[in-house]
């Protein structure tokens, strides 16, 4: 489930930055490149910053709640 959420976030970021680059400022294309490079590096290193963020913000809350007495 976490992988699907990460892919959805990455796809949303890419599409949003492309729209912003076209309509607002071309500098937004750097964000598109940043997301793409992170996807590429995660395929080699198996480490993803978004996964760490989601684990700390969302998924650990469920684990912590299940550990309560």
TIDOGU-885659 format. One record per atom (N, C-alpha, C, O): x, z, y; residue number from 1. Coordinates in Angstrom, 3 decimals. Each point is the difference from the previous one (the first is absolute). Example, Ala and Ser with C-alpha at 12.3 -4.5 7.8 and 13.67 -1.06 7.14 Angstrom:
px->13.190 pz->7.800 py->-5.690 n->1;
px->-0.890 pz->0.000 py->1.190 n->1;
px->0.900 pz->0.000 py->1.200 n->1;
px->1.036 pz->0.665 py->-0.019 n->1;
px->-1.386 pz->-1.385 py->1.069 n->2;
px->0.820 pz->0.060 py->1.190 n->2;
px->-0.770 pz->0.730 py->1.090 n->2;
px->0.509 pz->0.169 py->1.108 n->2;
// end
This chain:
px->0.820 pz->0.000 py->-1.193 n->1;
px->-0.820 pz->0.000 py->1.193 n->1;
px->0.865 pz->0.000 py->1.258 n->1;
px->-0.313 pz->-0.684 py->0.974 n->1;
px->1.393 pz->1.447 py->-0.998 n->2;
px->0.869 pz->0.082 py->1.168 n->2;
px->0.610 pz->-1.364 py->0.325 n->2;
px->0.122 pz->-0.359 py->1.172 n->2;
px->0.259 pz->-0.401 py->-2.195 n->3;
px->0.582 pz->-1.320 py->0.235 n->3;
px->-0.998 pz->-0.939 py->0.682 n->3;
px->0.378 pz->-0.789 py->0.866 n->3;
px->-1.632 pz->0.875 py->-1.253 n->4;
px->-1.018 pz->-0.850 py->0.630 n->4;
px->-0.189 pz->0.361 py->1.458 n->4;
px->-0.179 pz->-0.879 py->0.843 n->4;
px->0.218 pz->2.163 py->-0.539 n->5;
px->-0.140 pz->0.444 py->1.386 n->5;
px->1.187 pz->-0.478 py->0.824 n->5;
px->-0.175 pz->-0.467 py->1.126 n->5;
px->1.383 pz->0.579 py->-1.678 n->6;
px->1.196 pz->-0.444 py->0.717 n->6;
px->-0.051 pz->-1.498 py->0.258 n->6;
px->0.337 pz->-0.450 py->1.095 n->6;
px->-0.748 pz->-0.318 py->-2.077 n->7;
px->-0.115 pz->-1.452 py->0.182 n->7;
px->-1.040 pz->-0.347 py->1.055 n->7;
px->0.198 pz->-0.919 py->0.795 n->7;
px->-1.302 pz->1.650 py->-0.785 n->8;
px->-1.040 pz->-0.248 py->1.008 n->8;
px->0.508 pz->0.333 py->1.402 n->8;
px->-0.273 pz->-0.732 py->0.952 n->8;
px->1.006 pz->1.826 py->-0.827 n->9;
px->0.560 pz->0.373 py->1.299 n->9;
px->1.006 pz->-1.049 py->0.463 n->9;
px->-0.029 pz->-0.423 py->1.156 n->9;
px->0.918 pz->0.004 py->-2.055 n->10;
px->1.011 pz->-0.997 py->0.354 n->10;
px->-0.660 pz->-1.313 py->0.420 n->10;
px->0.393 pz->-0.601 py->1.000 n->10;
px->-1.375 pz->0.164 py->-1.747 n->11;
px->-0.707 pz->-1.231 py->0.359 n->11;
px->-0.707 pz->0.108 py->1.339 n->11;
px->0.008 pz->-0.941 py->0.793 n->11;
px->-0.619 pz->2.090 py->-0.544 n->12;
px->-0.679 pz->0.223 py->1.278 n->12;
px->0.997 pz->-0.004 py->1.147 n->12;
px->-0.249 pz->-0.611 py->1.039 n->12;
px->1.390 pz->1.298 py->-1.223 n->13;
px->1.034 pz->0.016 py->1.040 n->13;
px->0.505 pz->-1.402 py->0.303 n->13;
px->0.175 pz->-0.361 py->1.164 n->13;
px->0.057 pz->-0.427 py->-2.198 n->14;
px->0.509 pz->-1.358 py->0.207 n->14;
px->-1.013 pz->-0.856 py->0.740 n->14;
px->0.349 pz->-0.669 py->0.972 n->14;
px->-1.599 pz->0.679 py->-1.417 n->15;
px->-1.015 pz->-0.816 py->0.661 n->15;
px->-0.248 pz->0.447 py->1.434 n->15;
px->-0.143 pz->-0.826 py->0.901 n->15;
px->0.094 pz->2.146 py->-0.694 n->16;
px->-0.209 pz->0.529 py->1.345 n->16;
px->1.151 pz->-0.370 py->0.932 n->16;
px->-0.227 pz->-0.380 py->1.149 n->16;
px->1.461 pz->0.489 py->-1.641 n->17;
px->1.136 pz->-0.337 py->0.855 n->17;
px->0.071 pz->-1.495 py->0.285 n->17;
px->0.459 pz->-0.398 py->1.071 n->17;
px->-0.903 pz->-0.433 py->-2.004 n->18;
px->-0.057 pz->-1.435 py->0.271 n->18;
px->-1.021 pz->-0.321 py->1.088 n->18;
px->0.260 pz->-0.819 py->0.882 n->18;
px->-1.418 pz->1.467 py->-0.948 n->19;
px->-1.021 pz->-0.209 py->1.033 n->19;
px->0.498 pz->0.497 py->1.350 n->19;
px->-0.163 pz->-0.680 py->1.012 n->19;
px->0.773 pz->1.869 py->-0.994 n->20;
px->0.530 pz->0.539 py->1.251 n->20;
px->1.124 pz->-0.876 py->0.541 n->20;
px->0.112 pz->-0.177 py->1.213 n->20;
px->0.712 pz->-0.369 py->-2.085 n->21;
px->1.074 pz->-0.888 py->0.432 n->21;
px->-0.524 pz->-1.273 py->0.622 n->21;
px->0.581 pz->-0.517 py->0.954 n->21;
px->-1.656 pz->0.020 py->-1.477 n->22;
px->-0.572 pz->-1.244 py->0.522 n->22;
px->-0.748 pz->0.222 py->1.314 n->22;
px->0.156 pz->-0.774 py->0.944 n->22;
px->-0.968 pz->1.835 py->-0.885 n->23;
px->-0.864 pz->0.200 py->1.160 n->23;
px->0.578 pz->0.917 py->1.083 n->23;
px->-0.373 pz->-0.123 py->1.167 n->23;
px->1.278 pz->1.040 py->-1.534 n->24;
px->0.475 pz->0.985 py->0.973 n->24;
px->1.431 pz->-0.286 py->0.436 n->24;
px->0.252 pz->-0.294 py->1.168 n->24;
px->0.682 pz->0.381 py->-2.111 n->25;
px->1.405 pz->-0.156 py->0.345 n->25;
px->0.759 pz->-0.375 py->-1.268 n->25;
px->-0.233 pz->0.577 py->-1.062 n->25;
px->1.129 pz->-1.531 py->1.174 n->26;
px->0.757 pz->-0.484 py->-1.155 n->26;
px->0.920 pz->1.066 py->-0.587 n->26;
px->0.466 pz->-0.152 py->-1.130 n->26;
px->-0.195 pz->1.217 py->1.863 n->27;
px->0.849 pz->1.072 py->-0.508 n->27;
px->-0.631 pz->0.702 py->-1.209 n->27;
px->0.710 pz->0.650 py->-0.768 n->27;
px->-2.014 pz->-0.769 py->0.590 n->28;
px->-0.674 pz->0.604 py->-1.158 n->28;
px->0.463 pz->-0.639 py->-1.306 n->28;
px->-0.171 pz->0.599 py->-1.062 n->28;
px->0.744 pz->-1.785 py->1.111 n->29;
px->0.509 pz->-0.633 py->-1.219 n->29;
px->1.146 pz->0.798 py->-0.608 n->29;
px->0.261 pz->-0.113 py->-1.198 n->29;
px->0.427 pz->0.916 py->2.005 n->30;
px->1.049 pz->0.861 py->-0.530 n->30;
px->-0.595 pz->1.049 py->-0.949 n->30;
px->0.635 pz->0.385 py->-0.982 n->30;
px->-1.831 pz->0.064 py->1.275 n->31;
px->-0.662 pz->0.951 py->-0.897 n->31;
px->-0.350 pz->-0.673 py->-1.327 n->31;
px->0.107 pz->0.613 py->-1.062 n->31;
px->-0.522 pz->-1.871 py->1.131 n->32;
px->-0.267 pz->-0.764 py->-1.220 n->32;
px->1.257 pz->-0.083 py->-0.850 n->32;
px->-0.050 pz->0.198 py->-1.214 n->32;
px->1.176 pz->-0.489 py->1.850 n->33;
px->1.274 pz->-0.082 py->-0.710 n->33;
px->0.386 pz->1.360 py->-0.588 n->33;
px->0.509 pz->0.071 py->-1.119 n->33;
px->-0.748 pz->0.992 py->1.860 n->34;
px->0.316 pz->1.347 py->-0.479 n->34;
px->-0.788 pz->0.328 py->-1.266 n->34;
px->0.566 pz->0.519 py->-0.961 n->34;
px->-1.845 pz->-0.811 py->0.949 n->35;
px->-0.828 pz->0.276 py->-1.179 n->35;
px->0.461 pz->-0.850 py->-1.177 n->35;
px->0.089 pz->0.486 py->-1.127 n->35;
px->0.201 pz->-1.752 py->1.391 n->36;
px->0.484 pz->-0.881 py->-1.062 n->36;
px->1.322 pz->0.462 py->-0.584 n->36;
px->0.189 pz->-0.030 py->-1.216 n->36;
px->0.724 pz->0.456 py->2.074 n->37;
px->1.288 pz->0.496 py->-0.487 n->37;
px->-0.161 pz->1.282 py->-0.809 n->37;
px->0.701 pz->0.198 py->-0.992 n->37;
px->-1.612 pz->0.665 py->1.404 n->38;
px->-0.259 pz->1.216 py->-0.774 n->38;
px->-0.589 pz->-0.324 py->-1.366 n->38;
px->0.342 pz->0.647 py->-0.990 n->38;
px->-1.218 pz->-1.632 py->0.925 n->39;
px->-0.542 pz->-0.418 py->-1.294 n->39;
px->1.112 pz->-0.549 py->-0.894 n->39;
px->0.045 pz->0.286 py->-1.197 n->39;
px->0.845 pz->-1.071 py->1.788 n->40;
px->1.095 pz->-0.575 py->-0.768 n->40;
px->0.957 pz->1.075 py->-0.508 n->40;
px->0.373 pz->-0.007 py->-1.173 n->40;
px->0.027 pz->0.929 py->2.048 n->41;
px->0.929 pz->1.045 py->-0.435 n->41;
px->-0.638 pz->0.913 py->-1.041 n->41;
px->0.688 pz->0.484 py->-0.897 n->41;
px->-1.989 pz->-0.244 py->1.003 n->42;
px->-0.649 pz->0.872 py->-0.987 n->42;
px->-0.056 pz->-0.653 py->-1.381 n->42;
px->-0.059 pz->0.698 py->-1.013 n->42;
px->0.077 pz->-2.021 py->0.966 n->43;
px->0.017 pz->-0.671 py->-1.302 n->43;
px->1.342 pz->0.178 py->-0.699 n->43;
px->0.068 pz->-0.044 py->-1.228 n->43;
px->1.001 pz->0.245 py->2.001 n->44;
px->1.321 pz->0.216 py->-0.588 n->44;
px->0.298 pz->1.474 py->-0.247 n->44;
px->0.582 pz->0.354 py->-1.025 n->44;
px->-0.977 pz->0.504 py->1.960 n->45;
px->0.386 pz->1.409 py->-0.072 n->45;
px->-1.068 pz->0.892 py->-0.630 n->45;
px->0.289 pz->1.132 py->-0.386 n->45;
px->-1.517 pz->-1.632 py->0.280 n->46;
px->-1.140 pz->0.773 py->-0.500 n->46;
px->-0.298 pz->1.219 py->0.875 n->46;
px->-0.567 pz->0.985 py->-0.472 n->46;
px->0.951 pz->-1.058 py->1.740 n->47;
px->-0.308 pz->1.042 py->0.973 n->47;
px->-0.807 pz->-0.621 py->1.122 n->47;
px->0.346 pz->-1.064 py->0.515 n->47;
px->-1.431 pz->1.738 py->-0.140 n->48;
px->-0.885 pz->-0.514 py->1.040 n->48;
px->-0.335 pz->1.134 py->0.964 n->48;
px->-0.490 pz->1.053 py->-0.407 n->48;
px->0.759 pz->-1.281 py->1.676 n->49;
px->-0.272 pz->1.010 py->1.013 n->49;
px->-1.489 pz->0.321 py->0.068 n->49;
px->-0.374 pz->1.166 py->0.127 n->49;
px->-0.472 pz->-2.177 py->-0.209 n->50;
px->-1.448 pz->0.232 py->0.064 n->50;
px->-0.466 pz->0.864 py->-1.159 n->50;
px->-0.904 pz->0.819 py->0.164 n->50;
px->1.502 pz->-0.988 py->-1.322 n->51;
px->-0.351 pz->0.838 py->-1.148 n->51;
px->0.334 pz->1.468 py->0.277 n->51;
px->-0.784 pz->0.895 py->-0.315 n->51;
px->1.951 pz->-0.663 py->0.904 n->52;
px->0.378 pz->1.376 py->0.351 n->52;
px->-0.960 pz->0.587 py->1.030 n->52;
px->-0.401 pz->1.159 py->-0.107 n->52;
px->0.038 pz->-1.955 py->1.094 n->53;
px->-0.926 pz->0.467 py->1.046 n->53;
px->-1.354 pz->0.347 py->-0.607 n->53;
px->-0.558 pz->1.060 py->0.285 n->53;
px->0.031 pz->-1.948 py->-1.118 n->54;
px->-1.307 pz->0.253 py->-0.609 n->54;
px->0.037 pz->1.201 py->-0.934 n->54;
px->-0.950 pz->0.781 py->-0.050 n->54;
px->2.031 pz->-0.634 py->-0.681 n->55;
px->0.118 pz->1.166 py->-0.884 n->55;
px->0.003 pz->1.297 py->0.785 n->55;
px->-0.601 pz->0.984 py->-0.431 n->55;
px->1.264 pz->-0.965 py->1.570 n->56;
px->0.054 pz->1.217 py->0.799 n->56;
px->-1.299 pz->0.273 py->0.744 n->56;
px->-0.387 pz->1.158 py->0.157 n->56;
px->-0.287 pz->-2.196 py->0.299 n->57;
px->-1.199 pz->0.189 py->0.819 n->57;
px->-1.288 pz->0.116 py->-0.808 n->57;
px->-0.848 pz->0.839 py->0.305 n->57;
px->0.695 pz->-1.667 py->-1.324 n->58;
px->-1.293 pz->-0.123 py->-0.659 n->58;
px->0.014 pz->0.531 py->-1.430 n->58;
px->-0.799 pz->0.870 py->-0.348 n->58;
px->1.681 pz->-1.376 py->-0.460 n->59;
px->-0.085 pz->0.263 py->-1.424 n->59;
px->0.435 pz->1.410 py->-0.369 n->59;
px->-0.477 pz->0.530 py->-1.003 n->59;
px->1.346 pz->0.091 py->1.755 n->60;
px->0.388 pz->1.379 py->-0.297 n->60;
px->-1.099 pz->0.985 py->0.348 n->60;
px->-0.043 pz->1.092 py->-0.566 n->60;
px->-0.832 pz->-1.443 py->1.467 n->61;
px->-1.127 pz->0.878 py->0.328 n->61;
px->-0.896 pz->0.185 py->-1.215 n->61;
px->-0.474 pz->1.107 py->-0.258 n->61;
px->0.240 pz->-2.174 py->-0.485 n->62;
px->-0.830 pz->0.095 py->-1.191 n->62;
px->0.677 pz->0.862 py->-1.061 n->62;
px->-0.653 pz->0.799 py->-0.672 n->62;
px->1.969 pz->-0.967 py->0.526 n->63;
px->0.735 pz->0.820 py->-0.974 n->63;
px->-0.023 pz->1.463 py->0.423 n->63;
px->-0.201 pz->0.886 py->-0.831 n->63;
px->0.406 pz->-0.633 py->2.115 n->64;
px->0.022 pz->1.377 py->0.494 n->64;
px->-1.378 pz->0.656 py->-0.152 n->64;
px->-0.092 pz->1.182 py->-0.331 n->64;
px->-0.967 pz->-1.941 py->0.571 n->65;
px->-1.349 pz->0.544 py->-0.132 n->65;
px->-0.325 pz->0.324 py->-1.453 n->65;
px->-0.720 pz->0.960 py->-0.275 n->65;
px->1.244 pz->-1.752 py->-0.655 n->66;
px->-0.281 pz->0.256 py->-1.419 n->66;
px->0.778 pz->1.201 py->-0.526 n->66;
px->-0.353 pz->0.557 py->-1.039 n->66;
px->1.412 pz->-0.149 py->1.746 n->67;
px->0.798 pz->1.134 py->-0.436 n->67;
px->-0.521 pz->1.325 py->0.528 n->67;
px->0.501 pz->1.055 py->-0.387 n->67;
px->-1.501 pz->-1.090 py->1.269 n->68;
px->-0.561 pz->1.227 py->0.539 n->68;
px->-0.758 pz->0.752 py->-1.102 n->68;
px->-0.569 pz->-0.620 py->-0.898 n->68;
px->0.565 pz->1.963 py->0.973 n->69;
px->-0.688 pz->0.793 py->-1.040 n->69;
px->-1.514 pz->-0.121 py->0.080 n->69;
px->-0.710 pz->0.605 py->-0.803 n->69;
// end
